[in-house]
């Protein structure tokens, strides 16, 4: 373990841990949003195709 890390106050380490967890949560949420957007785009294409076919 780095010397500075052993000497860091507990409050600083806790804050660093909190920030790391928050950042990981944001990345997770961003991934979920990207997946949802992909699914939405697929649904739009599928819906447009169904509409096109029903208008024939």
mmCIF file of the N, C-alpha and C atoms, coordinates in Angstrom:
data_MODEL
# 
_entry.id   MODEL 
# 
loop_
_atom_site.group_PDB 
_atom_site.id 
_atom_site.type_symbol 
_atom_site.label_atom_id 
_atom_site.label_alt_id 
_atom_site.label_comp_id 
_atom_site.label_asym_id 
_atom_site.label_entity_id 
_atom_site.label_seq_id 
_atom_site.pdbx_PDB_ins_code 
_atom_site.Cartn_x 
_atom_site.Cartn_y 
_atom_site.Cartn_z 
_atom_site.occupancy 
_atom_site.B_iso_or_equiv 
_atom_site.pdbx_formal_charge 
_atom_site.auth_seq_id 
_atom_site.auth_comp_id 
_atom_site.auth_asym_id 
_atom_site.auth_atom_id 
_atom_site.pdbx_PDB_model_num 
ATOM 1   N N  . UNK A 1 1  ? 0.850   -1.183 0.000   1.00 0.00 ? 1  UNK A N  1 
ATOM 2   C CA . UNK A 1 1  ? 0.000   0.000  0.000   1.00 0.00 ? 1  UNK A CA 1 
ATOM 3   C C  . UNK A 1 1  ? 0.890   1.238  0.000   1.00 0.00 ? 1  UNK A C  1 
ATOM 4   N N  . UNK A 1 2  ? 0.470   2.245  -0.732  1.00 0.00 ? 2  UNK A N  1 
ATOM 5   C CA . UNK A 1 2  ? 1.232   3.484  -0.793  1.00 0.00 ? 2  UNK A CA 1 
ATOM 6   C C  . UNK A 1 2  ? 1.270   4.139  0.588   1.00 0.00 ? 2  UNK A C  1 
ATOM 7   N N  . UNK A 1 3  ? 2.400   4.764  0.900   1.00 0.00 ? 3  UNK A N  1 
ATOM 8   C CA . UNK A 1 3  ? 2.568   5.421  2.194   1.00 0.00 ? 3  UNK A CA 1 
ATOM 9   C C  . UNK A 1 3  ? 1.521   6.509  2.385   1.00 0.00 ? 3  UNK A C  1 
ATOM 10  N N  . UNK A 1 4  ? 1.303   7.324  1.355   1.00 0.00 ? 4  UNK A N  1 
ATOM 11  C CA . UNK A 1 4  ? 0.349   8.423  1.497   1.00 0.00 ? 4  UNK A CA 1 
ATOM 12  C C  . UNK A 1 4  ? -1.057  7.911  1.764   1.00 0.00 ? 4  UNK A C  1 
ATOM 13  N N  . UNK A 1 5  ? -1.354  6.707  1.240   1.00 0.00 ? 5  UNK A N  1 
ATOM 14  C CA . UNK A 1 5  ? -2.683  6.139  1.441   1.00 0.00 ? 5  UNK A CA 1 
ATOM 15  C C  . UNK A 1 5  ? -2.862  5.679  2.884   1.00 0.00 ? 5  UNK A C  1 
ATOM 16  N N  . UNK A 1 6  ? -1.799  5.123  3.452   1.00 0.00 ? 6  UNK A N  1 
ATOM 17  C CA . UNK A 1 6  ? -1.875  4.704  4.855   1.00 0.00 ? 6  UNK A CA 1 
ATOM 18  C C  . UNK A 1 6  ? -2.009  5.888  5.786   1.00 0.00 ? 6  UNK A C  1 
ATOM 19  N N  . UNK A 1 7  ? -1.485  7.043  5.355   1.00 0.00 ? 7  UNK A N  1 
ATOM 20  C CA . UNK A 1 7  ? -1.489  8.223  6.212   1.00 0.00 ? 7  UNK A CA 1 
ATOM 21  C C  . UNK A 1 7  ? -2.695  9.129  5.952   1.00 0.00 ? 7  UNK A C  1 
ATOM 22  N N  . UNK A 1 8  ? -3.492  8.816  4.956   1.00 0.00 ? 8  UNK A N  1 
ATOM 23  C CA . UNK A 1 8  ? -4.651  9.658  4.641   1.00 0.00 ? 8  UNK A CA 1 
ATOM 24  C C  . UNK A 1 8  ? -5.707  9.526  5.730   1.00 0.00 ? 8  UNK A C  1 
ATOM 25  N N  . UNK A 1 9  ? -6.337  10.635 6.073   1.00 0.00 ? 9  UNK A N  1 
ATOM 26  C CA . UNK A 1 9  ? -7.395  10.580 7.084   1.00 0.00 ? 9  UNK A CA 1 
ATOM 27  C C  . UNK A 1 9  ? -8.560  9.697  6.618   1.00 0.00 ? 9  UNK A C  1 
ATOM 28  N N  . UNK A 1 10 ? -9.225  9.085  7.556   1.00 0.00 ? 10 UNK A N  1 
ATOM 29  C CA . UNK A 1 10 ? -10.344 8.200  7.245   1.00 0.00 ? 10 UNK A CA 1 
ATOM 30  C C  . UNK A 1 10 ? -11.420 8.923  6.448   1.00 0.00 ? 10 UNK A C  1 
ATOM 31  N N  . UNK A 1 11 ? -11.692 10.185 6.784   1.00 0.00 ? 11 UNK A N  1 
ATOM 32  C CA . UNK A 1 11 ? -12.722 10.938 6.067   1.00 0.00 ? 11 UNK A CA 1 
ATOM 33  C C  . UNK A 1 11 ? -12.357 11.101 4.590   1.00 0.00 ? 11 UNK A C  1 
ATOM 34  N N  . UNK A 1 12 ? -11.087 11.304 4.311   1.00 0.00 ? 12 UNK A N  1 
ATOM 35  C CA . UNK A 1 12 ? -10.638 11.450 2.918   1.00 0.00 ? 12 UNK A CA 1 
ATOM 36  C C  . UNK A 1 12 ? -10.806 10.129 2.180   1.00 0.00 ? 12 UNK A C  1 
ATOM 37  N N  . UNK A 1 13 ? -10.447 9.038  2.807   1.00 0.00 ? 13 UNK A N  1 
ATOM 38  C CA . UNK A 1 13 ? -10.592 7.724  2.180   1.00 0.00 ? 13 UNK A CA 1 
ATOM 39  C C  . UNK A 1 13 ? -12.067 7.393  1.945   1.00 0.00 ? 13 UNK A C  1 
ATOM 40  N N  . UNK A 1 14 ? -12.910 7.736  2.906   1.00 0.00 ? 14 UNK A N  1 
ATOM 41  C CA . UNK A 1 14 ? -14.347 7.485  2.760   1.00 0.00 ? 14 UNK A CA 1 
ATOM 42  C C  . UNK A 1 14 ? -14.910 8.305  1.602   1.00 0.00 ? 14 UNK A C  1 
ATOM 43  N N  . UNK A 1 15 ? -14.498 9.559  1.496   1.00 0.00 ? 15 UNK A N  1 
ATOM 44  C CA . UNK A 1 15 ? -14.960 10.417 0.398   1.00 0.00 ? 15 UNK A CA 1 
ATOM 45  C C  . UNK A 1 15 ? -14.491 9.861  -0.944  1.00 0.00 ? 15 UNK A C  1 
ATOM 46  N N  . UNK A 1 16 ? -13.250 9.402  -1.002  1.00 0.00 ? 16 UNK A N  1 
ATOM 47  C CA . UNK A 1 16 ? -12.725 8.816  -2.242  1.00 0.00 ? 16 UNK A CA 1 
ATOM 48  C C  . UNK A 1 16 ? -13.521 7.570  -2.617  1.00 0.00 ? 16 UNK A C  1 
ATOM 49  N N  . UNK A 1 17 ? -13.850 6.765  -1.620  1.00 0.00 ? 17 UNK A N  1 
ATOM 50  C CA . UNK A 1 17 ? -14.653 5.567  -1.874  1.00 0.00 ? 17 UNK A CA 1 
ATOM 51  C C  . UNK A 1 17 ? -16.051 5.962  -2.376  1.00 0.00 ? 17 UNK A C  1 
ATOM 52  N N  . UNK A 1 18 ? -16.655 6.957  -1.736  1.00 0.00 ? 18 UNK A N  1 
ATOM 53  C CA . UNK A 1 18 ? -17.977 7.422  -2.154  1.00 0.00 ? 18 UNK A CA 1 
ATOM 54  C C  . UNK A 1 18 ? -17.956 7.922  -3.596  1.00 0.00 ? 18 UNK A C  1 
ATOM 55  N N  . UNK A 1 19 ? -16.917 8.674  -3.955  1.00 0.00 ? 19 UNK A N  1 
ATOM 56  C CA . UNK A 1 19 ? -16.798 9.186  -5.317  1.00 0.00 ? 19 UNK A CA 1 
ATOM 57  C C  . UNK A 1 19 ? -16.611 8.049  -6.321  1.00 0.00 ? 19 UNK A C  1 
ATOM 58  N N  . UNK A 1 20 ? -15.821 7.059  -5.953  1.00 0.00 ? 20 UNK A N  1 
ATOM 59  C CA . UNK A 1 20 ? -15.604 5.914  -6.840  1.00 0.00 ? 20 UNK A CA 1 
ATOM 60  C C  . UNK A 1 20 ? -16.903 5.149  -7.067  1.00 0.00 ? 20 UNK A C  1 
ATOM 61  N N  . UNK A 1 21 ? -17.679 4.971  -6.013  1.00 0.00 ? 21 UNK A N  1 
ATOM 62  C CA . UNK A 1 21 ? -18.970 4.275  -6.134  1.00 0.00 ? 21 UNK A CA 1 
ATOM 63  C C  . UNK A 1 21 ? -19.922 5.095  -7.002  1.00 0.00 ? 21 UNK A C  1 
ATOM 64  N N  . UNK A 1 22 ? -19.954 6.403  -6.792  1.00 0.00 ? 22 UNK A N  1 
ATOM 65  C CA . UNK A 1 22 ? -20.820 7.277  -7.585  1.00 0.00 ? 22 UNK A CA 1 
ATOM 66  C C  . UNK A 1 22 ? -20.443 7.229  -9.057  1.00 0.00 ? 22 UNK A C  1 
ATOM 67  N N  . UNK A 1 23 ? -19.161 7.253  -9.341  1.00 0.00 ? 23 UNK A N  1 
ATOM 68  C CA . UNK A 1 23 ? -18.697 7.197  -10.728 1.00 0.00 ? 23 UNK A CA 1 
ATOM 69  C C  . UNK A 1 23 ? -19.080 5.862  -11.372 1.00 0.00 ? 23 UNK A C  1 
ATOM 70  N N  . UNK A 1 24 ? -18.898 4.778  -10.632 1.00 0.00 ? 24 UNK A N  1 
ATOM 71  C CA . UNK A 1 24 ? -19.267 3.454  -11.155 1.00 0.00 ? 24 UNK A CA 1 
ATOM 72  C C  . UNK A 1 24 ? -20.774 3.395  -11.430 1.00 0.00 ? 24 UNK A C  1 
ATOM 73  N N  . UNK A 1 25 ? -21.569 3.985  -10.540 1.00 0.00 ? 25 UNK A N  1 
ATOM 74  C CA . UNK A 1 25 ? -23.021 4.003  -10.733 1.00 0.00 ? 25 UNK A CA 1 
ATOM 75  C C  . UNK A 1 25 ? -23.393 4.794  -11.982 1.00 0.00 ? 25 UNK A C  1 
ATOM 76  N N  . UNK A 1 26 ? -22.722 5.912  -12.210 1.00 0.00 ? 26 UNK A N  1 
ATOM 77  C CA . UNK A 1 26 ? -23.004 6.714  -13.402 1.00 0.00 ? 26 UNK A CA 1 
ATOM 78  C C  . UNK A 1 26 ? -22.669 5.947  -14.680 1.00 0.00 ? 26 UNK A C  1 
ATOM 79  N N  . UNK A 1 27 ? -21.548 5.229  -14.662 1.00 0.00 ? 27 UNK A N  1 
ATOM 80  C CA . UNK A 1 27 ? -21.179 4.431  -15.838 1.00 0.00 ? 27 UNK A CA 1 
ATOM 81  C C  . UNK A 1 27 ? -22.216 3.344  -16.088 1.00 0.00 ? 27 UNK A C  1 
ATOM 82  N N  . UNK A 1 28 ? -22.671 2.702  -15.007 1.00 0.00 ? 28 UNK A N  1 
ATOM 83  C CA . UNK A 1 28 ? -23.689 1.655  -15.121 1.00 0.00 ? 28 UNK A CA 1 
ATOM 84  C C  . UNK A 1 28 ? -24.969 2.238  -15.713 1.00 0.00 ? 28 UNK A C  1 
ATOM 85  N N  . UNK A 1 29 ? -25.391 3.397  -15.188 1.00 0.00 ? 29 UNK A N  1 
ATOM 86  C CA . UNK A 1 29 ? -26.607 4.036  -15.692 1.00 0.00 ? 29 UNK A CA 1 
ATOM 87  C C  . UNK A 1 29 ? -26.446 4.475  -17.146 1.00 0.00 ? 29 UNK A C  1 
ATOM 88  N N  . UNK A 1 30 ? -25.265 4.959  -17.501 1.00 0.00 ? 30 UNK A N  1 
ATOM 89  C CA . UNK A 1 30 ? -25.017 5.358  -18.886 1.00 0.00 ? 30 UNK A CA 1 
ATOM 90  C C  . UNK A 1 30 ? -25.115 4.153  -19.813 1.00 0.00 ? 30 UNK A C  1 
ATOM 91  N N  . UNK A 1 31 ? -24.579 3.020  -19.376 1.00 0.00 ? 31 UNK A N  1 
ATOM 92  C CA . UNK A 1 31 ? -24.674 1.797  -20.184 1.00 0.00 ? 31 UNK A CA 1 
ATOM 93  C C  . UNK A 1 31 ? -26.136 1.396  -20.368 1.00 0.00 ? 31 UNK A C  1 
ATOM 94  N N  . UNK A 1 32 ? -26.919 1.475  -19.296 1.00 0.00 ? 32 UNK A N  1 
ATOM 95  C CA . UNK A 1 32 ? -28.340 1.122  -19.377 1.00 0.00 ? 32 UNK A CA 1 
ATOM 96  C C  . UNK A 1 32 ? -29.077 2.080  -20.309 1.00 0.00 ? 32 UNK A C  1 
ATOM 97  N N  . UNK A 1 33 ? -28.733 3.360  -20.249 1.00 0.00 ? 33 UNK A N  1 
ATOM 98  C CA . UNK A 1 33 ? -29.376 4.323  -21.137 1.00 0.00 ? 33 UNK A CA 1 
ATOM 99  C C  . UNK A 1 33 ? -29.018 4.053  -22.597 1.00 0.00 ? 33 UNK A C  1 
ATOM 100 N N  . UNK A 1 34 ? -27.760 3.713  -22.854 1.00 0.00 ? 34 UNK A N  1 
ATOM 101 C CA . UNK A 1 34 ? -27.350 3.389  -24.226 1.00 0.00 ? 34 UNK A CA 1 
ATOM 102 C C  . UNK A 1 34 ? -28.110 2.163  -24.731 1.00 0.00 ? 34 UNK A C  1 
ATOM 103 N N  . UNK A 1 35 ? -28.249 1.149  -23.881 1.00 0.00 ? 35 UNK A N  1 
ATOM 104 C CA . UNK A 1 35 ? -28.989 -0.051 -24.271 1.00 0.00 ? 35 UNK A CA 1 
ATOM 105 C C  . UNK A 1 35 ? -30.458 0.272  -24.541 1.00 0.00 ? 35 UNK A C  1 
ATOM 106 N N  . UNK A 1 36 ? -31.044 1.099  -23.688 1.00 0.00 ? 36 UNK A N  1 
ATOM 107 C CA . UNK A 1 36 ? -32.444 1.480  -23.878 1.00 0.00 ? 36 UNK A CA 1 
ATOM 108 C C  . UNK A 1 36 ? -32.619 2.268  -25.178 1.00 0.00 ? 36 UNK A C  1 
ATOM 109 N N  . UNK A 1 37 ? -31.671 3.128  -25.484 1.00 0.00 ? 37 UNK A N  1 
ATOM 110 C CA . UNK A 1 37 ? -31.747 3.905  -26.726 1.00 0.00 ? 37 UNK A CA 1 
ATOM 111 C C  . UNK A 1 37 ? -31.649 2.980  -27.943 1.00 0.00 ? 37 UNK A C  1 
ATOM 112 N N  . UNK A 1 38 ? -30.771 1.992  -27.878 1.00 0.00 ? 38 UNK A N  1 
ATOM 113 C CA . UNK A 1 38 ? -30.668 1.031  -28.980 1.00 0.00 ? 38 UNK A CA 1 
ATOM 114 C C  . UNK A 1 38 ? -31.998 0.301  -29.177 1.00 0.00 ? 38 UNK A C  1 
ATOM 115 N N  . UNK A 1 39 ? -32.598 -0.133 -28.065 1.00 0.00 ? 39 UNK A N  1 
ATOM 116 C CA . UNK A 1 39 ? -33.872 -0.840 -28.152 1.00 0.00 ? 39 UNK A CA 1 
ATOM 117 C C  . UNK A 1 39 ? -34.961 0.071  -28.701 1.00 0.00 ? 39 UNK A C  1 
ATOM 118 N N  . UNK A 1 40 ? -34.946 1.331  -28.307 1.00 0.00 ? 40 UNK A N  1 
ATOM 119 C CA . UNK A 1 40 ? -35.926 2.294  -28.804 1.00 0.00 ? 40 UNK A CA 1 
ATOM 120 C C  . UNK A 1 40 ? -35.779 2.481  -30.311 1.00 0.00 ? 40 UNK A C  1 
ATOM 121 N N  . UNK A 1 41 ? -34.539 2.596  -30.770 1.00 0.00 ? 41 UNK A N  1 
ATOM 122 C CA . UNK A 1 41 ? -34.301 2.763  -32.211 1.00 0.00 ? 41 UNK A CA 1 
ATOM 123 C C  . UNK A 1 41 ? -34.765 1.536  -32.988 1.00 0.00 ? 41 UNK A C  1 
ATOM 124 N N  . UNK A 1 42 ? -34.502 0.358  -32.448 1.00 0.00 ? 42 UNK A N  1 
ATOM 125 C CA . UNK A 1 42 ? -34.954 -0.876 -33.093 1.00 0.00 ? 42 UNK A CA 1 
ATOM 126 C C  . UNK A 1 42 ? -36.479 -0.891 -33.155 1.00 0.00 ? 42 UNK A C  1 
ATOM 127 N N  . UNK A 1 43 ? -37.121 -0.496 -32.063 1.00 0.00 ? 43 UNK A N  1 
ATOM 128 C CA . UNK A 1 43 ? -38.590 -0.451 -32.031 1.00 0.00 ? 43 UNK A CA 1 
ATOM 129 C C  . UNK A 1 43 ? -39.138 0.551  -33.041 1.00 0.00 ? 43 UNK A C  1 
ATOM 130 N N  . UNK A 1 44 ? -38.451 1.674  -33.210 1.00 0.00 ? 44 UNK A N  1 
ATOM 131 C CA . UNK A 1 44 ? -38.883 2.663  -34.201 1.00 0.00 ? 44 UNK A CA 1 
ATOM 132 C C  . UNK A 1 44 ? -38.836 2.070  -35.612 1.00 0.00 ? 44 UNK A C  1 
ATOM 133 N N  . UNK A 1 45 ? -37.759 1.404  -35.933 1.00 0.00 ? 45 UNK A N  1 
ATOM 134 C CA . UNK A 1 45 ? -37.616 0.794  -37.260 1.00 0.00 ? 45 UNK A CA 1 
ATOM 135 C C  . UNK A 1 45 ? -38.684 -0.273 -37.459 1.00 0.00 ? 45 UNK A C  1 
ATOM 136 N N  . UNK A 1 46 ? -38.874 -1.104 -36.449 1.00 0.00 ? 46 UNK A N  1 
ATOM 137 C CA . UNK A 1 46 ? -39.876 -2.158 -36.532 1.00 0.00 ? 46 UNK A CA 1 
ATOM 138 C C  . UNK A 1 46 ? -41.270 -1.553 -36.699 1.00 0.00 ? 46 UNK A C  1 
ATOM 139 N N  . UNK A 1 47 ? -41.563 -0.510 -35.910 1.00 0.00 ? 47 UNK A N  1 
ATOM 140 C CA . UNK A 1 47 ? -42.865 0.153  -36.009 1.00 0.00 ? 47 UNK A CA 1 
ATOM 141 C C  . UNK A 1 47 ? -43.076 0.789  -37.369 1.00 0.00 ? 47 UNK A C  1 
ATOM 142 N N  . UNK A 1 48 ? -42.039 1.405  -37.904 1.00 0.00 ? 48 UNK A N  1 
ATOM 143 C CA . UNK A 1 48 ? -42.146 2.015  -39.227 1.00 0.00 ? 48 UNK A CA 1 
ATOM 144 C C  . UNK A 1 48 ? -42.413 0.954  -40.288 1.00 0.00 ? 48 UNK A C  1 
ATOM 145 N N  . UNK A 1 49 ? -41.775 -0.188 -40.144 1.00 0.00 ? 49 UNK A N  1 
ATOM 146 C CA . UNK A 1 49 ? -41.984 -1.273 -41.111 1.00 0.00 ? 49 UNK A CA 1 
ATOM 147 C C  . UNK A 1 49 ? -43.405 -1.812 -41.005 1.00 0.00 ? 49 UNK A C  1 
ATOM 148 N N  . UNK A 1 50 ? -43.896 -1.965 -39.798 1.00 0.00 ? 50 UNK A N  1 
ATOM 149 C CA . UNK A 1 50 ? -45.287 -2.434 -39.631 1.00 0.00 ? 50 UNK A CA 1 
ATOM 150 C C  . UNK A 1 50 ? -46.270 -1.437 -40.231 1.00 0.00 ? 50 UNK A C  1 
ATOM 151 N N  . UNK A 1 51 ? -46.022 -0.159 -40.007 1.00 0.00 ? 51 UNK A N  1 
ATOM 152 C CA . UNK A 1 51 ? -46.890 0.882  -40.572 1.00 0.00 ? 51 UNK A CA 1 
ATOM 153 C C  . UNK A 1 51 ? -46.853 0.834  -42.093 1.00 0.00 ? 51 UNK A C  1 
ATOM 154 N N  . UNK A 1 52 ? -45.668 0.708  -42.638 1.00 0.00 ? 52 UNK A N  1 
ATOM 155 C CA . UNK A 1 52 ? -45.509 0.643  -44.099 1.00 0.00 ? 52 UNK A CA 1 
ATOM 156 C C  . UNK A 1 52 ? -46.270 -0.543 -44.671 1.00 0.00 ? 52 UNK A C  1 
ATOM 157 N N  . UNK A 1 53 ? -46.157 -1.701 -44.032 1.00 0.00 ? 53 UNK A N  1 
ATOM 158 C CA . UNK A 1 53 ? -46.840 -2.892 -44.521 1.00 0.00 ? 53 UNK A CA 1 
ATOM 159 C C  . UNK A 1 53 ? -48.350 -2.791 -44.399 1.00 0.00 ? 53 UNK A C  1 
ATOM 160 N N  . UNK A 1 54 ? -48.805 -2.134 -43.323 1.00 0.00 ? 54 UNK A N  1 
ATOM 161 C CA . UNK A 1 54 ? -50.263 -2.033 -43.132 1.00 0.00 ? 54 UNK A CA 1 
ATOM 162 C C  . UNK A 1 54 ? -50.899 -1.048 -44.112 1.00 0.00 ? 54 UNK A C  1 
ATOM 163 N N  . UNK A 1 55 ? -50.091 -0.156 -44.683 1.00 0.00 ? 55 UNK A N  1 
ATOM 164 C CA . UNK A 1 55 ? -50.604 0.825  -45.630 1.00 0.00 ? 55 UNK A CA 1 
ATOM 165 C C  . UNK A 1 55 ? -50.691 0.268  -47.048 1.00 0.00 ? 55 UNK A C  1 
ATOM 166 N N  . UNK A 1 56 ? -50.197 -0.898 -47.261 1.00 0.00 ? 56 UNK A N  1 
ATOM 167 C CA . UNK A 1 56 ? -50.233 -1.503 -48.610 1.00 0.00 ? 56 UNK A CA 1 
ATOM 168 C C  . UNK A 1 56 ? -51.626 -1.833 -49.034 1.00 0.00 ? 56 UNK A C  1 
# 
